[in-house]
Amino acid sequence: MLIDLKKLAATVIRRLKREYPDAHCALNHTNAFELLIATILSAQCTDARVNIVTADLFRKYRGPEAFLLASRSELERDIRSTGFFRNKAKNIQAACRRIVDVYGGEVPNRMDDLLTLGGVARKTANVVMGNAFGIASGVVVDTHVSRLSQRLGLTKNKTPEKIEKDLEKAVPKKDWIMLPHWLISHGRAICIARKPKCLECVFSDICPSRVIFFPDTIKRP
């Protein structure tokens, strides 16, 4: 039986909105530059840990020029607890160098420009575009979005790039920015990676994955 993905997506969004009315970007920031740095640091790291680190980091470094004045070793020490700190420090300073040299010290608000910055791939660019500039350039696909999109039947693909394309087709553009926040909230609260709480889930009546985790609760014909 063919599934109407746009209809399914509309149902998913309607329920998520009701369940998580306060969903928002979990990375603390006050401007596009801070969000860019926080998102680079969030790779393979929890948002909570990033927020702890950036609370001090953004007081110490007030902009891209300040990050460039720091020695690489000092910056590495400041972000060490986020993991992969050497590569992140390198990418942060590379991004800052280009922001200063090419974009006059301001984070660009075009996808093509963002993708030229050190450490910035499509996910990071989408985060900045949507949450700093309010521009729906695509759908952010992190581990939660990937997992829930597959479990709910919104995609059969495994790679972030293909999942993003499927979500863009199924979800109205006006919801592209908020959808990841809703899904992340649900992924953390209910649709946990190893032991989802299917019996508490707002999608328990429509989710095709419930039979995988709780087969005994499915009524047989």
Secondary structure, DSSP 4 states (H G I P E B T S, - for coil): ----HHHHHHHHHHHHHHH-TT----S--SSHHHHHHHHHHTTTS-HHHHHHHHHHHHHH--SHHHHHHS-HHHHHHHHGGGSSHHHHHHHHHHHHHHHHHHHTTS---SHHHHTTSTT--HHHHHHHHHHHH----S----HHHHHHHHHTTS----SHHHHHHHHHHHS-GGGTTHHHHHHHHHHHHTS-SSS--GGG-TTTTT-TTHHHH-GGGSPP-
